[in-house]
């Protein structure tokens, strides 16, 4: 099963380093004669430096705002008392069942009205609310011992201090899980950057791959695979580093409903 999943990934990586003659030869060349030419061609065929900058800004800012929003909302649902609390939480769960494409047109009209087309604000702000991240954090907060938060309240700590000093340090695995999942989602987002930008200077890496494919056609697969590897490598590396936190965080969040 590991070979089934890793086989296409290995073929992608190896093709990115192959000479054009090796890509189409039969029997296939399983070990390439390493060359960096495909990466150079991909970098020159499309403005990947600008794509990297845009994707980095959007991923960092979008992840930060989305996680802050999710943490504060989840804390309110887990620890605060207010009217219609359960009803509002069910509405949040209901938002998880709405396909993202349903909101594309209203979001686009709103962004266009605000003059945010081809801006970082237009790329980031509409996606800073995450029902899934809120759900994960709220479920995890419910598993924490209430004695600890009660002790913080007795000591005179307010909600923000309790969250920062007590709850978040105890929620590090789940917090890292939410950060990684959100970062991967922001980095790989394709449809929204495609429709809310119309200039190459504001495109992101996933959209840049489409531009690269249009530039190279379906003949130069080495260049296309090199560009794909440039997009895939950062998030794959982050996921491999944080995978033990992701498994532990999701497991903890599943202990209590």
C-alpha positions in Angstrom: 0.0 0.0 0.0 2.9 2.4 0.7 4.3 1.7 -2.7 0.9 2.5 -4.3 0.9 5.9 -2.7 4.6 6.7 -2.9 5.0 5.5 -6.5 3.4 8.5 -8.2 5.3 10.9 -5.8 8.6 9.2 -6.7 7.8 9.4 -10.4 7.0 13.1 -10.0 10.3 13.8 -8.2 12.4 11.6 -10.6 10.8 13.2 -13.7 11.7 16.7 -12.4 15.4 15.7 -12.5 15.3 13.7 -15.8 16.7 14.7 -19.2 13.9 15.0 -21.8 15.1 11.8 -23.5 14.8 9.8 -20.3 11.2 10.9 -19.7 9.8 9.1 -22.8 12.2 6.2 -23.1 11.1 2.6 -22.7 11.7 0.7 -20.5 11.4 3.7 -18.1 14.5 5.1 -16.4 13.8 4.6 -12.7 16.9 6.5 -11.6 17.5 9.7 -13.5 20.7 11.3 -14.6 20.3 14.3 -12.2 19.9 17.7 -13.9 18.7 21.0 -12.5 17.8 22.3 -16.0 14.1 21.6 -15.6 14.0 23.8 -12.5 15.8 26.6 -14.3 13.4 26.4 -17.2 10.3 26.3 -15.0 11.6 29.4 -13.0 12.1 31.3 -16.3 8.9 30.2 -18.0 6.7 31.9 -15.3 7.5 34.5 -12.6 7.9 31.9 -9.8 9.7 34.4 -7.6 6.6 36.5 -7.4 4.3 33.5 -7.1 6.4 32.3 -4.1 6.2 35.7 -2.5 2.4 35.9 -2.9 1.8 32.4 -1.7 4.1 32.9 1.4 2.3 36.2 2.3 -1.2 34.7 1.9 -0.3 31.5 3.7 1.4 33.2 6.7 -1.2 35.9 7.1 -4.2 33.7 6.3 -3.1 31.0 8.6 -2.4 33.4 11.5 -5.8 35.2 11.2 -7.7 31.9 10.7 -6.1 30.2 13.7 -6.6 33.3 16.0 -10.3 33.4 14.9 -10.7 29.7 15.5 -9.1 29.7 18.9 -11.1 32.6 20.2 -14.4 31.2 18.9 -13.6 27.8 20.2 -12.8 29.1 23.6 -16.1 31.0 23.7 -18.0 27.8 22.8 -16.1 25.7 25.3 -16.0 28.0 28.4 -18.3 31.0 28.1 -22.1 31.1 28.8 -24.3 33.0 26.4 -27.8 32.7 24.9 -28.3 30.1 22.1 -24.8 28.7 22.5 -25.7 25.2 21.2 -27.8 26.6 18.4 -24.9 28.8 17.2 -22.5 25.9 17.4 -24.8 23.7 15.3 -24.8 26.6 12.8 -21.0 26.5 12.7 -21.2 22.7 12.1 -23.7 23.3 9.4 -21.2 25.6 7.7 -18.9 22.7 7.3 -21.5 21.0 5.1 -21.8 23.9 2.7 -19.5 23.4 -0.4 -17.0 26.2 -0.7 -18.0 26.9 -4.3 -21.4 28.0 -3.2 -19.9 31.1 -1.5 -17.6 32.0 -4.5 -20.0 34.4 -6.2 -21.2 36.3 -3.0 -17.6 36.6 -1.8 -16.4 37.8 -5.2 -19.2 40.5 -5.4 -18.3 41.7 -1.9 -14.6 41.8 -2.7 -15.2 43.6 -6.0 -17.5 46.2 -4.2 -14.7 46.9 -1.7 -12.2 47.3 -4.5 -10.1 44.4 -3.3 -9.6 42.7 -6.7 -5.8 42.0 -7.2 -5.0 42.7 -3.5 -3.8 40.7 -0.6 -6.9 41.7 1.4 -9.1 40.2 -1.3 -7.1 37.0 -1.2 -7.0 36.6 2.5 -9.9 38.2 4.3 -12.8 36.2 2.9 -11.2 33.0 4.1 -10.3 33.8 7.7 -13.3 32.0 9.2 -12.8 28.2 9.5 -15.6 26.1 10.8 -13.4 23.0 10.8 -10.6 24.6 12.8 -13.1 26.0 15.3 -14.7 22.5 15.7 -11.3 20.8 16.3 -10.2 23.4 18.8 -13.5 23.4 20.7 -13.6 19.6 20.9 -10.1 19.6 22.3 -10.8 22.4 24.8 -13.6 20.2 26.2 -11.1 17.4 27.0 -9.0 19.7 29.2 -9.5 19.3 33.0 -11.9 21.9 34.3 -9.9 22.1 37.6 -7.1 23.9 35.9 -9.3 26.7 34.4 -11.2 26.9 37.6 -8.0 27.4 39.5 -7.0 30.2 37.1 -10.3 31.9 37.7 -9.8 31.7 41.4 -6.4 33.3 41.0 -8.1 36.3 39.3 -7.1 35.4 35.7 -9.4 36.8 33.0 -10.4 34.9 29.9 -7.6 36.1 27.7 -5.0 35.4 30.3 -6.5 31.9 31.0 -6.5 31.2 27.3 -2.9 32.4 26.8 -1.3 31.1 30.0 -3.3 27.9 30.7 -5.4 26.6 27.8 -3.0 27.1 24.8 0.1 25.6 26.5 -2.0 22.5 27.3 -3.3 22.4 23.7 0.0 22.5 21.8 -0.5 19.3 19.7 -4.0 20.3 18.6 -2.9 23.9 17.9 0.0 22.6 15.7 -2.5 20.3 14.0 -4.8 23.2 13.2 -1.9 25.4 12.0 -0.5 22.8 9.7 -3.9 21.9 8.2 -4.8 25.5 7.7 -1.4 26.4 6.2 -1.7 23.5 3.7 -5.2 24.6 2.8 -4.0 28.2 2.2 -0.9 27.2 0.3 -2.9 24.9 -2.1 -5.9 27.1 -2.6 -6.5 27.4 -6.3 -10.0 28.5 -7.2 -10.3 31.7 -5.2 -6.9 33.2 -6.2 -7.8 32.3 -9.8 -11.0 34.3 -9.9 -10.0 37.2 -7.6 -6.8 38.1 -9.4 -6.2 38.9 -13.1 -2.6 39.9 -13.2 0.5 37.8 -12.9 1.9 40.0 -10.2 -0.8 38.7 -7.8 -1.0 35.1 -8.8 -0.1 32.3 -6.4 1.9 29.1 -7.0 -1.1 26.8 -7.7 -2.3 29.3 -10.4 1.3 29.6 -11.5 1.3 25.9 -12.3 -1.6 26.5 -14.7 0.3 29.3 -16.4 3.4 27.1 -16.6 1.4 24.3 -18.2 0.0 26.7 -20.8 3.5 28.0 -21.5 5.1 24.6 -21.9 2.1 22.6 -23.3 1.9 18.9 -22.8 5.3 18.1 -24.2 7.9 19.3 -21.7 6.8 17.3 -18.7 10.2 17.7 -17.0 9.6 21.4 -16.6 6.0 20.9 -15.5 7.0 18.4 -12.9 9.9 20.6 -11.7 7.3 23.4 -11.1 5.0 21.0 -9.4 7.8 20.0 -7.1 8.5 23.6 -6.2 4.9 24.0 -5.1 4.7 20.6 -3.3 8.0 20.6 -1.4 7.4 23.3 1.3 4.1 21.9 2.5 5.3 18.3 2.3 8.4 19.2 4.4 6.2 21.0 7.0 3.8 18.0 7.1 6.6 15.5 7.6 8.1 17.5 10.5 4.8 18.0 12.2 3.1 14.7 11.5 3.5 13.4 15.1 1.7 16.4 16.4 -1.1 16.1 13.8 -1.8 12.5 14.8 -1.7 13.3 18.5 -3.8 16.4 18.1 -6.6 14.7 16.1 -6.6 11.8 18.5 -7.0 14.1 21.5 -9.7 16.0 19.8 -11.7 12.9 19.2 -11.9 11.8 22.9 -14.9 13.9 23.9 -18.0 15.2 22.1 
